[in-house]
Amino acid sequence: MVKAGFIGVGGIVSAHLNYLKTRQDVQIVAMCDINKANLDRRVKEYGGRPYADFRQMLDKEKPDAVWICTPPQVRREPLVACAERDIPVFCEKPVERSAEAGDKIAAELARLKARVQIGYVFRAMPVIRKFRELSADDSIHLIHSFYACGIGLDRCMPAWFYKKELSGGALIDQATHNLDLLRSLFGEVVQVQALASNPVCPRKAGYTIEEVITLNFLFRNGSAGSHIHTWVGDAWRNEMAFSGEKRHYRLDPGAQKLTVLEGRKKHNYDLGGGSIYVHQNEVFLRQAQTGDWSTNPCDYADGLATLKLTLACDQAAASGRIVKLQARPPRKKRQPG
Ligand SMILES: NC(=O)c1ccc[n+]([C@@H]2O[C@H](COP(=O)([O-])OP(=O)(O)OC[C@H]3O[C@@H](n4cnc5c(N)ncnc54)[C@H](O)[C@@H]3O)[C@@H](O)[C@H]2O)c1
């Protein structure tokens, strides 16, 4: 039985808890939040003992695994507290709001030999494995990605999401998922260009985010790519198109669907049917139970590299200049999950 503890039980934690409560081998033992209303609501829904202080929770409950779902500024203390107690952690993305703080955390976690999986949700999904498998013999040179939702229109998120200094806005909070997937599939980006604007509501106090963003990238292997993003769109949509020498691929990671066009042939793969959050939790539980972390889809250092790419895009949008990145050395190909 895995005794599960949770730090930060606001919105996204329910995506994890809804899956975990279906597992016979998981016991939700404790939850911690500094917001009493959120804490009471989640304890009522999912059980577990409530705590306002995560160190107390860790010491009293001694969980076997912890999920950290706090805002990005609240990363170091809970991560280090778990690492010092040798507790494996699933930590939501992004790994931090600032790269400098992220560098310090990465060094501390490495010293403590921390076991951390970052919640870049697409990486562990079967549809991504399928894409890797089907494109293994192809060379992809042109990459396009698009992510839309309407949270700038309906303002349904907690207030901190709309303050760029806190959430990082559409780019650092959300586009980072697609940027992470692109760098995990196609390697490091070495140059970015960007534009951003607010066609619906100008930036003002409490609403300092950009509403629409376009990015262009050059990958180290010479491939070119783009990502476009909106927070003032009609619905949640995520679509990617990859042009290879042998085939053309259309990927919808949210719906877990892939279409492969080869000459006149068209093959559709539907790996959906459930929550996208299941797969990363399956991997995390397996790692926590077996102690084998060789299949970790995204460790802290890897998540930090995605944060640095995301921040470079943000810097490119703010400056109107091309930003060059110091890419990490090439990694060995591996099949996460
Ligand atoms: N993977 C995804 O698809 C996805 C989706 C949404 C959010 N997220 C990420 O998850 C994180 C949380 O987002 P959210 O939407 O749940 O935000 P939220 O504001 O709804 O919840 C965060 C919770 O953390 C609590 N908290 C803050 N400081 C704390 C502390 N010191 N100790 C204990 N609790 C503390 C807050 O009180 C709040 O209840 C963010 O990093 C966000 O980017 C990921």
The ligand as a Tripos MOL2 file, in Angstrom:
@<TRIPOS>MOLECULE
LIG
   44    48     1     0     0
SMALL
NO_CHARGES

@<TRIPOS>ATOM
      1 N1         -0.3570   19.7300  -15.5350 N.am      1 LIG1
      2 C1         -1.4110   20.4830  -15.7960 C.2       1 LIG1
      3 O1         -2.1300   20.2880  -16.7610 O.2       1 LIG1
      4 C2         -1.7220   21.6000  -14.8630 C.ar      1 LIG1
      5 C3         -2.9890   22.2050  -14.8780 C.ar      1 LIG1
      6 C4         -3.2610   23.2220  -13.9580 C.ar      1 LIG1
      7 C5         -2.2640   23.6420  -13.0800 C.ar      1 LIG1
      8 N2         -1.0240   23.0670  -13.1230 N.ar      1 LIG1
      9 C6          0.0520   23.5130  -12.2340 C.3       1 LIG1
     10 O2         -0.2250   23.0720  -10.9140 O.3       1 LIG1
     11 C7          0.1940   24.0630   -9.9770 C.3       1 LIG1
     12 C8         -1.0010   24.4490   -9.1020 C.3       1 LIG1
     13 O3         -2.0280   24.9530   -9.9300 O.3       1 LIG1
     14 P1         -3.5560   24.9870   -9.4410 P.3       1 LIG1
     15 O4         -4.3690   25.3070  -10.6380 O.co2     1 LIG1
     16 O5         -3.9010   23.7860   -8.6760 O.co2     1 LIG1
     17 O6         -3.4850   26.2780   -8.4790 O.3       1 LIG1
     18 P2         -4.4330   26.6180   -7.2260 P.3       1 LIG1
     19 O7         -4.1570   28.0350   -6.8690 O.co2     1 LIG1
     20 O8         -5.8320   26.1990   -7.5570 O.co2     1 LIG1
     21 O9         -3.8930   25.6300   -6.0690 O.3       1 LIG1
     22 C9         -2.6490   25.7830   -5.4400 C.3       1 LIG1
     23 C10        -2.8380   25.5060   -3.9670 C.3       1 LIG1
     24 O10        -1.5610   25.5280   -3.3170 O.3       1 LIG1
     25 C11        -1.7840   26.1020   -2.0270 C.3       1 LIG1
     26 N3         -0.5270   26.5600   -1.4060 N.ar      1 LIG1
     27 C12         0.2030   27.6690   -1.6930 C.ar      1 LIG1
     28 N4          1.2770   27.7470   -0.8820 N.ar      1 LIG1
     29 C13         1.2380   26.6540   -0.0690 C.ar      1 LIG1
     30 C14         2.0650   26.1720    0.9590 C.ar      1 LIG1
     31 N5          3.1750   26.8280    1.3560 N.pl3     1 LIG1
     32 N6          1.7300   25.0210    1.5880 N.ar      1 LIG1
     33 C15         0.6030   24.3500    1.2320 C.ar      1 LIG1
     34 N7         -0.2220   24.7590    0.2470 N.ar      1 LIG1
     35 C16         0.0870   25.8940   -0.4060 C.ar      1 LIG1
     36 C17        -2.7930   27.2150   -2.3030 C.3       1 LIG1
     37 O11        -3.4140   27.6680   -1.1170 O.3       1 LIG1
     38 C18        -3.7320   26.5350   -3.2720 C.3       1 LIG1
     39 O12        -4.8120   25.8850   -2.6150 O.3       1 LIG1
     40 C19         0.7710   25.2170  -10.8030 C.3       1 LIG1
     41 O13         2.1660   25.1050  -10.8790 O.3       1 LIG1
     42 C20         0.1460   25.0430  -12.1650 C.3       1 LIG1
     43 O14         0.9460   25.5230  -13.2210 O.3       1 LIG1
     44 C21        -0.7620   22.0400  -13.9720 C.ar      1 LIG1
@<TRIPOS>BOND
     1     1     2 1
     2     2     3 2
     3     2     4 1
     4     4     5 ar
     5     4    44 ar
     6     5     6 ar
     7     6     7 ar
     8     7     8 ar
     9     8     9 1
    10     8    44 ar
    11     9    10 1
    12     9    42 1
    13    10    11 1
    14    11    12 1
    15    11    40 1
    16    12    13 1
    17    13    14 1
    18    14    15 2
    19    14    16 1
    20    14    17 1
    21    17    18 1
    22    18    19 2
    23    18    20 1
    24    18    21 1
    25    21    22 1
    26    22    23 1
    27    23    24 1
    28    23    38 1
    29    24    25 1
    30    25    26 1
    31    25    36 1
    32    26    27 ar
    33    26    35 ar
    34    27    28 ar
    35    28    29 ar
    36    29    30 ar
    37    29    35 ar
    38    30    31 1
    39    30    32 ar
    40    32    33 ar
    41    33    34 ar
    42    34    35 ar
    43    36    37 1
    44    36    38 1
    45    38    39 1
    46    40    41 1
    47    40    42 1
    48    42    43 1
@<TRIPOS>SUBSTRUCTURE
     1 LIG1         1 GROUP 0 **** ****
